[in-house]
């Protein structure tokens, strides 16, 4: 198995969806050193409600400035929103939150 990328660990990334069923939504994703990711919706720049936590995320470097973290991350993102019945292609932008 390839080594996972480490450059995103310890950072919070804010994703702003511009297309698909999540268009207009904003989410912060904080990537832990242990591979976990904590995420929550953001409204007007303020994180909302309780965060959700995934125990593990996959992060792989494609080049020096592009990583796969469930979404292609080059300050533009592409991915899928899904539920138990459907998948929708989505896209948007993100920023590193200091």
ZATI-504950 format. One record per atom (N, C-alpha, C): chain; residue in one letter; atom name; x, y, z. Coordinates in nm, 3 decimals. Layout:
N
A:A:CA:X:Y:Z;
...
This chain:
98
A:X:N:0.084:-0.118:0.000;
A:X:CA:0.000:0.000:0.000;
A:X:C:0.088:0.124:0.000;
A:X:N:0.060:0.223:-0.084;
A:X:CA:0.141:0.345:-0.085;
A:X:C:0.130:0.421:0.047;
A:X:N:0.231:0.499:0.078;
A:X:CA:0.229:0.582:0.198;
A:X:C:0.126:0.694:0.179;
A:X:N:0.056:0.727:0.286;
A:X:CA:-0.039:0.837:0.277;
A:X:C:0.035:0.970:0.287;
A:X:N:-0.021:1.073:0.225;
A:X:CA:0.037:1.206:0.228;
A:X:C:0.024:1.263:0.369;
A:X:N:0.118:1.347:0.407;
A:X:CA:0.115:1.405:0.542;
A:X:C:0.095:1.556:0.541;
A:X:N:0.101:1.622:0.426;
A:X:CA:0.097:1.768:0.425;
A:X:C:-0.036:1.825:0.472;
A:X:N:-0.143:1.751:0.462;
A:X:CA:-0.275:1.803:0.504;
A:X:C:-0.302:1.775:0.651;
A:X:N:-0.229:1.682:0.710;
A:X:CA:-0.252:1.646:0.850;
A:X:C:-0.225:1.765:0.941;
A:X:N:-0.315:1.788:1.036;
A:X:CA:-0.302:1.900:1.128;
A:X:C:-0.363:2.029:1.076;
A:X:N:-0.420:2.026:0.955;
A:X:CA:-0.479:2.146:0.896;
A:X:C:-0.630:2.134:0.889;
A:X:N:-0.694:2.250:0.889;
A:X:CA:-0.838:2.258:0.863;
A:X:C:-0.856:2.315:0.724;
A:X:N:-0.938:2.249:0.644;
A:X:CA:-0.966:2.292:0.508;
A:X:C:-1.114:2.328:0.500;
A:X:N:-1.145:2.444:0.443;
A:X:CA:-1.283:2.487:0.426;
A:X:C:-1.324:2.466:0.281;
A:X:N:-1.424:2.379:0.260;
A:X:CA:-1.474:2.349:0.126;
A:X:C:-1.603:2.423:0.102;
A:X:N:-1.610:2.494:-0.010;
A:X:CA:-1.730:2.568:-0.050;
A:X:C:-1.783:2.503:-0.178;
A:X:N:-1.898:2.440:-0.167;
A:X:CA:-1.956:2.369:-0.281;
A:X:C:-2.029:2.467:-0.372;
A:X:N:-2.004:2.457:-0.502;
A:X:CA:-2.066:2.547:-0.598;
A:X:C:-2.159:2.477:-0.696;
A:X:N:-2.157:2.345:-0.699;
A:X:CA:-2.243:2.268:-0.789;
A:X:C:-2.297:2.146:-0.717;
A:X:N:-2.400:2.086:-0.775;
A:X:CA:-2.458:1.964:-0.721;
A:X:C:-2.553:1.992:-0.606;
A:X:N:-2.600:1.887:-0.540;
A:X:CA:-2.701:1.904:-0.434;
A:X:C:-2.647:1.977:-0.311;
A:X:N:-2.516:1.989:-0.299;
A:X:CA:-2.456:2.060:-0.186;
A:X:C:-2.416:2.203:-0.223;
A:X:N:-2.454:2.251:-0.341;
A:X:CA:-2.421:2.387:-0.384;
A:X:C:-2.466:2.488:-0.278;
A:X:N:-2.377:2.581:-0.247;
A:X:CA:-2.406:2.683:-0.147;
A:X:C:-2.368:2.643:-0.005;
A:X:N:-2.332:2.518:0.015;
A:X:CA:-2.293:2.471:0.149;
A:X:C:-2.143:2.490:0.168;
A:X:N:-2.103:2.511:0.293;
A:X:CA:-1.963:2.527:0.330;
A:X:C:-1.936:2.434:0.447;
A:X:N:-1.824:2.362:0.441;
A:X:CA:-1.786:2.269:0.547;
A:X:C:-1.639:2.283:0.581;
A:X:N:-1.607:2.280:0.710;
A:X:CA:-1.468:2.270:0.756;
A:X:C:-1.436:2.123:0.778;
A:X:N:-1.318:2.081:0.733;
A:X:CA:-1.267:1.946:0.754;
A:X:C:-1.130:1.960:0.821;
A:X:N:-1.116:1.904:0.940;
A:X:CA:-0.989:1.909:1.012;
A:X:C:-0.927:1.770:1.010;
A:X:N:-0.806:1.762:0.957;
A:X:CA:-0.738:1.634:0.938;
A:X:C:-0.640:1.611:1.052;
A:X:N:-0.664:1.506:1.130;
A:X:CA:-0.580:1.474:1.245;
A:X:C:-0.454:1.400:1.207;
A:X:N:-0.355:1.409:1.293;
A:X:CA:-0.229:1.338:1.273;
A:X:C:-0.250:1.187:1.270;
A:X:N:-0.358:1.139:1.332;
A:X:CA:-0.387:0.996:1.337;
A:X:C:-0.464:0.946:1.215;
A:X:N:-0.489:1.036:1.117;
A:X:CA:-0.562:0.997:0.997;
A:X:C:-0.712:1.022:1.005;
A:X:N:-0.760:1.067:1.120;
A:X:CA:-0.903:1.095:1.134;
A:X:C:-0.935:1.229:1.066;
A:X:N:-1.063:1.251:1.041;
A:X:CA:-1.108:1.379:0.988;
A:X:C:-1.237:1.417:1.061;
A:X:N:-1.241:1.541:1.109;
A:X:CA:-1.358:1.595:1.179;
A:X:C:-1.416:1.702:1.088;
A:X:N:-1.548:1.698:1.068;
A:X:CA:-1.608:1.795:0.976;
A:X:C:-1.741:1.846:1.029;
A:X:N:-1.773:1.970:0.988;
A:X:CA:-1.899:2.032:1.026;
A:X:C:-1.933:2.143:0.928;
A:X:N:-2.061:2.172:0.920;
A:X:CA:-2.108:2.279:0.833;
A:X:C:-2.068:2.414:0.892;
A:X:N:-2.047:2.512:0.804;
A:X:CA:-2.012:2.648:0.842;
A:X:C:-2.113:2.742:0.778;
A:X:N:-2.167:2.835:0.857;
A:X:CA:-2.258:2.937:0.805;
A:X:C:-2.206:3.073:0.847;
A:X:N:-2.195:3.164:0.752;
A:X:CA:-2.146:3.299:0.780;
A:X:C:-2.012:3.296:0.852;
A:X:N:-1.926:3.200:0.816;
A:X:CA:-1.793:3.189:0.874;
A:X:C:-1.786:3.125:1.010;
A:X:N:-1.900:3.076:1.062;
A:X:CA:-1.905:3.018:1.197;
A:X:C:-1.941:2.870:1.189;
A:X:N:-1.855:2.780:1.242;
A:X:CA:-1.891:2.637:1.244;
A:X:C:-2.021:2.616:1.321;
A:X:N:-2.105:2.525:1.269;
A:X:CA:-2.238:2.502:1.325;
A:X:C:-2.248:2.365:1.391;
A:X:N:-2.316:2.357:1.503;
A:X:CA:-2.351:2.230:1.566;
A:X:C:-2.234:2.142:1.601;
A:X:N:-2.268:2.017:1.630;
A:X:CA:-2.167:1.917:1.666;
A:X:C:-2.096:1.869:1.540;
A:X:N:-1.968:1.846:1.553;
A:X:CA:-1.889:1.795:1.442;
A:X:C:-1.908:1.644:1.429;
A:X:N:-1.892:1.596:1.307;
A:X:CA:-1.889:1.451:1.282;
A:X:C:-1.744:1.410:1.269;
A:X:N:-1.714:1.285:1.300;
A:X:CA:-1.576:1.238:1.295;
A:X:C:-1.568:1.106:1.222;
A:X:N:-1.477:1.100:1.126;
A:X:CA:-1.443:0.974:1.060;
A:X:C:-1.309:0.929:1.116;
A:X:N:-1.298:0.804:1.153;
A:X:CA:-1.175:0.754:1.217;
A:X:C:-1.055:0.754:1.125;
A:X:N:-1.081:0.747:0.993;
A:X:CA:-0.969:0.735:0.900;
A:X:C:-1.001:0.805:0.770;
A:X:N:-0.902:0.870:0.715;
A:X:CA:-0.915:0.929:0.582;
A:X:C:-0.798:0.881:0.497;
A:X:N:-0.820:0.877:0.368;
A:X:CA:-0.713:0.841:0.276;
A:X:C:-0.660:0.966:0.210;
A:X:N:-0.531:0.990:0.221;
A:X:CA:-0.471:1.107:0.159;
A:X:C:-0.348:1.062:0.081;
A:X:N:-0.349:1.089:-0.047;
A:X:CA:-0.238:1.050:-0.133;
A:X:C:-0.194:1.166:-0.219;
A:X:N:-0.064:1.191:-0.226;
A:X:CA:-0.010:1.299:-0.308;
A:X:C:-0.002:1.253:-0.453;
A:X:N:-0.061:1.333:-0.542;
A:X:CA:-0.049:1.308:-0.686;
A:X:C:0.069:1.383:-0.744;
A:X:N:0.097:1.501:-0.689;
A:X:CA:0.211:1.583:-0.726;
A:X:C:0.242:1.672:-0.607;
A:X:N:0.333:1.766:-0.625;
A:X:CA:0.371:1.851:-0.512;
A:X:C:0.259:1.944:-0.467;
A:X:N:0.159:1.969:-0.553;
A:X:CA:0.052:2.060:-0.514;
A:X:C:-0.088:2.004:-0.532;
A:X:N:-0.099:1.872:-0.549;
A:X:CA:-0.230:1.809:-0.563;
A:X:C:-0.233:1.680:-0.480;
A:X:N:-0.334:1.670:-0.394;
A:X:CA:-0.353:1.550:-0.314;
A:X:C:-0.494:1.498:-0.333;
A:X:N:-0.512:1.370:-0.317;
A:X:CA:-0.645:1.311:-0.313;
A:X:C:-0.680:1.290:-0.167;
A:X:N:-0.789:1.350:-0.125;
A:X:CA:-0.842:1.332:0.010;
A:X:C:-0.992:1.315:-0.007;
A:X:N:-1.032:1.207:-0.065;
A:X:CA:-1.169:1.182:-0.103;
A:X:C:-1.215:1.277:-0.213;
A:X:N:-1.149:1.391:-0.226;
A:X:CA:-1.177:1.490:-0.330;
A:X:C:-1.042:1.534:-0.386;
A:X:N:-1.038:1.570:-0.512;
A:X:CA:-0.917:1.625:-0.571;
A:X:C:-0.896:1.765:-0.516;
A:X:N:-0.779:1.789:-0.457;
A:X:CA:-0.762:1.916:-0.384;
A:X:C:-0.655:2.004:-0.445;
A:X:N:-0.695:2.091:-0.535;
A:X:CA:-0.605:2.191:-0.591;
A:X:C:-0.671:2.329:-0.581;
A:X:N:-0.735:2.355:-0.470;
A:X:CA:-0.818:2.472:-0.442;
A:X:C:-0.945:2.472:-0.525;
A:X:N:-0.962:2.367:-0.600;
A:X:CA:-1.090:2.332:-0.662;
A:X:C:-1.110:2.187:-0.622;
A:X:N:-1.233:2.149:-0.605;
A:X:CA:-1.256:2.010:-0.564;
A:X:C:-1.367:1.949:-0.647;
A:X:N:-1.354:1.822:-0.662;
A:X:CA:-1.451:1.743:-0.735;
A:X:C:-1.476:1.617:-0.655;
A:X:N:-1.598:1.577:-0.646;
A:X:CA:-1.627:1.459:-0.567;
A:X:C:-1.769:1.414:-0.590;
A:X:N:-1.822:1.345:-0.492;
A:X:CA:-1.958:1.295:-0.497;
A:X:C:-2.025:1.318:-0.363;
A:X:N:-2.148:1.362:-0.369;
A:X:CA:-2.234:1.362:-0.252;
A:X:C:-2.319:1.236:-0.267;
A:X:N:-2.349:1.173:-0.157;
A:X:CA:-2.425:1.049:-0.169;
A:X:C:-2.512:1.026:-0.046;
A:X:N:-2.608:0.942:-0.064;
A:X:CA:-2.685:0.887:0.047;
A:X:C:-2.693:0.737:0.023;
A:X:N:-2.782:0.670:0.090;
A:X:CA:-2.788:0.524:0.075;
A:X:C:-2.846:0.480:-0.059;
A:X:N:-2.899:0.575:-0.139;
A:X:CA:-2.963:0.539:-0.265;
A:X:C:-2.902:0.601:-0.390;
A:X:N:-2.835:0.716:-0.378;
A:X:CA:-2.791:0.789:-0.496;
A:X:C:-2.653:0.850:-0.479;
A:X:N:-2.589:0.882:-0.592;
A:X:CA:-2.465:0.959:-0.598;
A:X:C:-2.487:1.080:-0.688;
A:X:N:-2.429:1.195:-0.651;
A:X:CA:-2.436:1.314:-0.734;
A:X:C:-2.296:1.369:-0.750;
A:X:N:-2.253:1.402:-0.872;
A:X:CA:-2.125:1.470:-0.886;
A:X:C:-2.136:1.611:-0.829;
A:X:N:-2.033:1.655:-0.759;
A:X:CA:-2.030:1.788:-0.700;
A:X:C:-1.894:1.852:-0.726;
A:X:N:-1.889:1.983:-0.720;
A:X:CA:-1.761:2.053:-0.732;
A:X:C:-1.769:2.181:-0.652;
A:X:N:-1.653:2.239:-0.626;
A:X:CA:-1.649:2.363:-0.550;
A:X:C:-1.505:2.408:-0.530;
A:X:N:-1.484:2.490:-0.428;
A:X:CA:-1.351:2.541:-0.396;
A:X:C:-1.321:2.515:-0.249;
A:X:N:-1.195:2.534:-0.208;
A:X:CA:-1.160:2.522:-0.068;
A:X:C:-1.050:2.619:-0.033;
A:X:N:-1.034:2.643:0.098;
A:X:CA:-0.926:2.727:0.148;
A:X:C:-0.872:2.663:0.276;
A:X:N:-0.744:2.683:0.303;
A:X:CA:-0.683:2.638:0.427;
A:X:C:-0.719:2.741:0.535;
A:X:N:-0.779:2.697:0.645;
A:X:CA:-0.817:2.785:0.754;
A:X:C:-0.703:2.788:0.855;
A:X:N:-0.651:2.903:0.883;
A:X:CA:-0.535:2.917:0.973;
A:X:C:-0.575:2.895:1.116;
